[in-house]
Amino acid sequence: MKNMHKPYGPYEKYFKRPLDFICGVLAVLVFWWLYLIVAVLVRIKLGSPVLFTQKRPGKDEKIFKLYKFRTMTDATDENGELLPDEVRLTQFGRILRSTSLDELPEVFNIIKGDMSVIGPRPLLVKYLPLYNAEQHRRHEVRPGLSGYAQVHGRNMVSWEEKFKMDVAYVDHITFLGDVKIILDTVMKAFIKQEGISSDTSATMEEFKGN
């Protein structure tokens, strides 16, 4: 689907992408040791592969490969089907998710240009046919490592509320707004640790459409 883009502001047009690239490179240079520690722990606790990769839709719904640290086992039932998330998500995996350390490898997606530091979170490819016209607008911008919906409920709010917040962000991108979301993300991930799970799922219920 081709999106009719809104007019870009100066920050979004000229500065957001260069700042994303600089932040991504600095994050790797400064926190390389943290990547190494988490990778070793994932290998010990959950085995191989250390990285979880999955295709996700990005800007203009272009498909890219998302990188994350693995948080679940590959446990299956007697038919070879993967067990539910809440069974495969280990205590160690919960710690990675609650602190957002599992998302550290997405910095490489930011450096490549697949993602931004701040934007709507990249969801599953299979959701694309389920969006209404307004919800498709979340793909007018690069998806983010964190976003407005992430710091206003994360997995505790409904899909409809989350998509409304995504579109609201698309229409109101500012430098100060992005800085505030970054600060709120740090607060949520390392201090309050809110919204990690929904009321009925270890992660977030599957989106079924409107």
Disulfide bonds with the S-S distance in Angstrom:
none
